[in-house]
Amino acid sequence: MRAISTGLLALLLVPTSARGPGLAVSMTDVTGGSTSSAPDAGSPRSASPASPAWGTHADSVRAEALLPASEIRRPLERFLGRYNTDRVLVRRISRAVLRESRRQQVPPSLIAAVLVTENTTLRPEARSSVGAQGLMQVMPMHAGAELCQSSDLVDVDSNICHGTLILARDLRRTSSSTAALLRYNGCVRGTNTPDCRRYPSRVLARAGIVRRELLAGTTTLAMAGR
């Protein structure tokens, strides 16, 4: 996997003071303390092998950016497998996440976190009350991006491509990952979703969990190969 671009990496390392008003996101949330109610969301106690002490949030983000896709695949599948037991579907989702992470330069931990926050049962056919579709709950008005080749938002690969494209654009247009996630959730000028301003804390908490497990999983694989 190519390293994340410097500009995008900087957005993900923005300190907690750079958030919009009314957001109570602690550094614990950002680094992986679970604030969600999703099944097996993965509190520090339930995470699979204990990861090394990466020192700081910034260290772990940089470490994730250097991981090759071949080493991330298995720990990512283990994480996603908590939300759906269909191994074929989980494998396809994992591959799509890793592919779009490389193509669009968004960390796989953040894509996966948005995905399981939007769709905790990983149902590709899911549709919200406002018409958002699929795994990353993409609105139909965004369908048809040339990069994604298909406009079918129920299709796993197409939906993750479109969702990651929106997320990548939001990250580049804003000053922090928190601001980008507010945009992704439609929580900029309106309140399309109940408690929408809590959305970034939920996603970033999960992203921290995913990142920690990716780093722990690759360390375990390295030790097994010795």
GIUR-V217350 format. One record per residue. SS is DSSP state (~ for helix, > for strand, _ for the rest). Layout:
# GIUR-V217350
<<SS> <SS>>
This chain:
# GIUR-V217350
<<_> <_> <_> <_> <_> <~> <~> <~> <~> <~> <~> <~> <_> <_> <_> <~> <~> <~> <_> <_> <_> <_> <_> <_> <_> <_> <~> <~> <~> <~> <~> <_> <_> <_> <_> <_> <_> <_> <_> <_> <_> <_> <_> <_> <_> <_> <_> <_> <_> <_> <_> <_> <_> <_> <_> <_> <~> <~> <~> <~> <~> <~> <~> <~> <~> <_> <_> <_> <~> <~> <~> <~> <~> <~> <~> <~> <~> <~> <~> <~> <_> <_> <_> <_> <_> <_> <~> <~> <~> <~> <~> <~> <~> <~> <~> <~> <~> <~> <~> <~> <~> <~> <~> <~> <_> <_> <_> <~> <~> <~> <~> <~> <~> <~> <~> <~> <~> <~> <_> <_> <_> <_> <_> <_> <_> <_> <>> <_> <_> <_> <_> <_> <>> <_> <_> <_> <_> <>> <_> <~> <~> <~> <_> <_> <_> <~> <~> <~> <_> <_> <_> <_> <_> <_> <_> <~> <~> <~> <~> <~> <~> <~> <~> <~> <~> <~> <~> <~> <~> <~> <~> <~> <~> <_> <_> <_> <~> <~> <~> <~> <~> <~> <~> <~> <_> <_> <_> <_> <_> <_> <_> <_> <_> <_> <_> <~> <~> <~> <~> <~> <~> <~> <~> <~> <~> <~> <~> <~> <~> <~> <~> <~> <~> <~> <~> <~> <~> <~> <~> <~> <~> <~> <~> <~> <_> <_>>
